[in-house]
Amino acid sequence: MAEFRQNSSGVWQQAFAGDVFNTAVYLKRLSAETGVAFASTTGKDMLSQQLRQYCERVSLDIRWLKSHESRSCGLYFIQTDEQGERQFSYYRERSAARTLVQQFTAADWCAISEQTDWVFYSAITLSILSAEDRKRFIEHLMRLRRQGVKLAFDTNYRASLWESCDSARTWVYCAIDNSDLVFAGTEDMAGILNCPAITAKQLANELAELSVPELVLKAGKEEVGLLVDGDYLTFAVEPVSKVVDTTAAGDSFNAGYLAALLNGQPLSERVQWAKTLAAQVIQYPGAIIPESAMPTMVPNKSDHQHG
């Protein structure tokens, strides 16, 4: 999507962002040797063309970035308060991305099955699709999983994008139940479950029956929880003295975790890479920080691996 952000002088600045897109950009930065493709649908308008050019500049594979003849790139406007917390306004009713399932052919899904190891998507991906397209999308993903592709899912929840909380809960639980790796935010799930004070441990208990192989609980500045093979582990989150903007905190966390996983790192290092990147990202305005500001990740050479 095209992101418009108001700076301290009241001037609106344009960039490109979106939860899965942000994760893709950061993952590619951390894993230059890993092929990272961005699959979606844009239009043929000016912003859509600029988005495609941006993807090429940051070395994202766009073989599955489709073009719609009449729809355009979605837009959102974002404002942040003094604590770096965000307020969004979306303009995506005619977004080309809503037609993603309709644009993908059987050949595309076959190629994804043959050419990818992981597919990552989010609750926002599901929220912008029609009910029929959601059903078809999940069916395609389940088929990919049966063919050996692993699925990673984030519970990123925007209430305004769903027709109802019940619908969101149904589809999010369906996605969780059919994933190999799930990133579940306590803030997201609090809204979905209508349980404002839910903790990471309570959420782990709630989702345990779904038997996700690797469940990552993101509780903001409180803690990170992991539920793997029935064991619940917790990791402290180090405070950040100056939070500028929390946009893409969760997206960058996901990228750090995935990069470490693909690098063969143990669970503790996956969490550390995730926390380190997220802590850096929230100290800069906007979803995508300058490449020069990226932290250096040092792989753990230990022989101990988990997962």
C-alpha positions in Angstrom: 0.0 0.0 0.0 1.0 3.6 -0.3 1.6 5.1 3.1 1.0 8.8 3.9 2.5 10.0 7.1 2.3 13.4 8.7 5.5 14.7 10.1 6.0 17.2 13.0 5.7 20.1 10.6 2.3 18.9 9.3 3.7 17.9 5.9 2.4 14.6 4.5 5.2 12.2 3.3 4.6 9.2 1.0 6.2 5.8 1.2 5.2 2.2 0.7 4.3 -0.2 3.5 1.9 -2.9 4.6 2.3 -5.6 7.2 3.4 -8.5 5.0 5.3 -6.1 2.7 7.2 -4.7 5.7 8.2 -8.2 6.8 9.3 -9.1 3.3 11.6 -6.0 3.0 13.2 -6.6 6.4 13.6 -10.3 5.8 15.4 -9.7 2.6 17.7 -7.2 4.3 18.6 -9.7 7.0 18.9 -12.7 4.6 20.3 -11.3 1.4 21.0 -14.9 0.2 17.4 -15.9 0.7 14.9 -15.4 -2.2 12.0 -13.4 -0.9 9.0 -12.9 -3.1 6.1 -10.4 -2.6 2.8 -11.8 -3.8 -0.1 -9.4 -4.2 -2.0 -7.4 -6.8 -1.4 -3.8 -7.8 -3.1 -1.6 -10.4 -1.6 0.2 -13.3 -1.8 3.6 -11.7 1.3 5.8 -10.9 1.6 4.6 -7.3 1.3 0.9 -8.4 4.1 1.4 -10.9 6.3 3.1 -8.2 5.6 0.2 -5.8 6.8 -2.3 -8.4 9.9 -0.2 -8.9 10.5 0.0 -5.2 10.2 -3.8 -4.9 12.9 -4.3 -7.6 15.2 -1.8 -5.9 15.0 -3.7 -2.6 15.5 -7.0 -4.4 12.1 -8.5 -3.8 11.0 -11.1 -6.3 7.9 -9.9 -8.0 7.0 -12.8 -10.2 3.7 -13.2 -8.3 3.0 -9.4 -8.1 0.0 -9.2 -10.4 -1.6 -6.1 -12.1 -5.3 -5.3 -12.3 -6.6 -3.4 -15.2 -9.0 -1.0 -13.4 -8.2 -1.1 -9.7 -5.4 0.8 -8.0 -2.9 0.7 -5.1 -4.5 1.0 -1.7 -3.8 4.0 0.5 -3.6 4.6 4.2 -2.9 7.7 6.3 -1.1 7.4 9.6 -0.6 9.8 12.5 1.4 9.1 15.7 1.2 10.6 19.2 4.0 11.6 21.5 4.4 7.9 22.7 4.7 6.7 19.1 1.3 5.1 19.1 -0.6 5.1 15.8 -3.9 6.0 14.3 -4.8 4.7 10.8 -7.2 5.9 8.1 -7.6 3.4 5.3 -8.7 4.0 1.7 -8.7 0.5 0.1 -12.2 -0.2 -1.0 -11.1 -0.3 -4.6 -7.6 -1.7 -3.8 -6.3 -4.1 -6.4 -5.0 -6.3 -3.6 -8.6 -7.3 -2.8 -8.6 -9.3 -6.1 -5.5 -11.3 -5.3 -7.2 -14.7 -5.3 -9.0 -14.0 -8.6 -5.8 -13.0 -10.2 -3.8 -16.1 -9.3 -4.1 -19.0 -11.7 -3.6 -22.8 -11.1 -0.2 -22.4 -12.7 0.7 -19.7 -10.1 -0.2 -22.0 -7.2 1.6 -24.9 -8.8 4.8 -22.7 -9.2 4.5 -21.5 -5.6 4.3 -25.1 -4.4 7.4 -26.1 -6.4 9.5 -22.9 -5.8 8.9 -21.9 -2.2 9.6 -23.3 1.2 7.5 -20.9 3.3 4.4 -18.7 2.7 3.8 -15.9 5.2 0.5 -14.0 5.4 -1.6 -12.2 8.0 -5.1 -11.6 9.3 -5.0 -8.4 7.2 -4.5 -10.5 4.1 -7.7 -12.3 5.0 -9.6 -9.2 6.0 -9.5 -7.5 2.6 -10.8 -10.6 0.8 -14.5 -11.5 0.2 -15.8 -14.4 2.2 -15.7 -16.6 -0.9 -12.2 -15.6 -1.8 -11.1 -16.2 1.8 -12.4 -19.7 1.6 -10.6 -20.3 -1.7 -7.4 -18.7 -0.4 -7.3 -20.9 2.7 -8.0 -24.0 0.5 -5.1 -23.1 -1.7 -2.8 -22.7 1.3 -3.9 -26.0 2.9 -3.1 -27.7 -0.4 0.3 -26.0 -0.4 0.9 -27.3 3.1 0.0 -30.8 2.1 2.6 -30.5 -0.7 5.3 -29.6 1.8 5.2 -25.8 1.9 5.3 -24.4 5.4 2.8 -21.7 6.4 3.5 -18.8 8.8 0.7 -16.5 9.9 0.4 -13.3 11.9 -2.8 -12.4 13.8 -2.5 -8.7 12.8 -6.0 -7.4 13.5 -7.7 -4.2 12.3 -11.3 -4.3 13.4 -12.4 -1.7 10.8 -11.3 -4.1 8.0 -13.6 -6.9 9.1 -17.4 -7.2 8.7 -17.7 -8.4 12.3 -15.6 -9.6 15.2 -17.1 -13.1 14.9 -16.0 -13.3 11.3 -12.5 -12.3 12.2 -12.4 -14.9 15.0 -13.6 -17.7 12.7 -11.1 -17.0 10.0 -8.1 -16.2 12.3 -8.7 -19.5 14.2 -8.9 -21.4 10.9 -5.6 -19.9 9.8 -3.9 -20.6 13.1 -5.1 -24.2 13.0 -3.5 -24.7 9.6 -0.1 -23.1 10.2 3.3 -24.3 11.1 4.4 -21.0 12.7 2.1 -18.4 14.2 2.8 -14.9 15.5 0.0 -14.0 17.9 -0.1 -10.5 19.4 -1.9 -10.1 22.7 -3.3 -6.8 21.6 -4.6 -8.3 18.3 -6.1 -11.3 20.1 -7.6 -9.2 22.9 -9.7 -7.5 20.2 -10.6 -10.7 18.4 -11.5 -12.5 21.7 -13.1 -9.4 23.3 -10.8 -10.0 26.3 -8.9 -6.7 26.9 -6.5 -7.9 29.6 -5.4 -11.2 28.1 -1.8 -12.1 28.9 0.7 -14.0 26.8 0.4 -17.1 29.0 -3.4 -16.9 28.9 -3.3 -16.6 25.2 -1.0 -19.6 24.9 -3.5 -21.6 27.0 -6.3 -20.4 24.7 -4.5 -21.5 21.5 -2.8 -24.6 22.8 -5.6 -26.9 21.7 -4.9 -25.9 18.1 -1.6 -27.7 18.2 0.5 -25.1 16.3 4.0 -26.5 16.0 5.6 -23.1 16.9 3.5 -20.4 18.5 5.1 -17.0 19.2 3.2 -14.7 21.6 4.0 -11.0 21.2 3.0 -9.0 24.3 4.5 -5.6 23.3 6.9 -4.3 25.8 5.9 -6.9 28.4 7.4 -10.1 27.1 7.7 -12.6 24.3 6.2 -16.1 24.9 6.9 -19.3 23.0 4.8 -22.4 23.0 6.7 -25.3 21.3 6.1 -29.0 21.8 3.9 -28.3 24.8 6.7 -26.2 26.6 6.0 -22.6 27.4 9.0 -20.3 27.4 9.2 -16.6 28.2 11.7 -13.9 27.2 12.0 -10.5 28.7 11.8 -7.4 26.4 14.4 -4.8 27.0 13.0 -1.2 27.3 13.6 1.3 24.5 14.3 4.8 25.9 12.9 6.8 23.0 10.0 5.3 21.1 9.4 7.4 18.0 6.9 5.3 16.0 5.6 1.8 16.7 4.6 1.2 13.1 6.0 -2.1 11.8 7.2 -3.1 15.3 5.4 -6.4 14.9 6.3 -6.8 11.2 10.0 -6.3 11.8 9.8 -8.7 14.8 8.4 -11.3 12.4 11.2 -10.7 9.9 13.9 -11.0 12.5 12.4 -14.3 13.8 12.0 -15.7 10.3 15.5 -14.7 9.3 17.0 -16.5 12.3 14.8 -19.5 11.7 15.9 -19.7 8.1 19.5 -19.3 9.3 19.1 -22.4 11.4 19.2 -20.5 14.7 17.8 -22.0 18.0 14.6 -20.6 19.5 16.4 -18.2 21.9 18.3 -16.6 19.0 15.1 -16.4 16.9 13.5 -14.3 19.6 16.7 -12.2 20.1 16.9 -11.4 16.4 13.2 -10.5 16.4 13.5 -8.2 19.5 16.7 -6.5 18.3 15.2 -5.5 14.9 11.9 -4.4 16.4 13.7 -2.3 19.0 15.6 -0.5 16.3 12.7 0.0 14.0 10.5 1.8 16.6 13.2 4.4 17.1 12.6 5.8 13.6 9.6 7.2 11.9 7.8 5.2 9.3 7.5 1.5 8.6 10.8 1.0 6.7 13.8 2.5 8.4 17.0 3.5 6.5 19.1 0.5 5.5 22.0 2.2 7.2 20.2 1.9 10.5 19.7 -1.8 10.3 21.3 -3.7 13.3 23.9 -6.4 12.7 22.7 -9.9 13.5 25.5 -12.4 14.6 24.5 -16.0 14.0 24.9 -18.3 17.0 27.5 -21.0 16.0 26.2 -23.4 18.7 25.5 -26.9 17.5 22.2 -26.9 19.5 19.3 -26.4 17.2 15.6 -26.6 17.9 12.9 -27.0 15.3 
